[in-house]
């Protein structure tokens, strides 16, 4: 699954367009490397999101196309 779509489905970022812009501006890194929105997310990847003064680091636990709002937080683990 594409990184921008994963960020939206897991509800780490509200909208896919915002996730896409964050990737384009170099605010998102996976496994220590800045990546594009088209990066293919895999289980075990470590995603770091820098938005403003706040930085969030998570580890991917599962990848799913569609998830209910209540189950979205089960897709990742905060580091």
CORQUI-V531855 format. One line per field, one symbol per residue. psi: psi as a letter, one per 40 degrees, with the letter a starting at -180 (. if undefined). A space follows every 50 residues. Layout:
psi: ???
This chain:
psi: iidddddddefdhdidddddddddefehihfehhiidehhhiheihhhhh hbehhhhihhdihidhiiddedeeeihh.
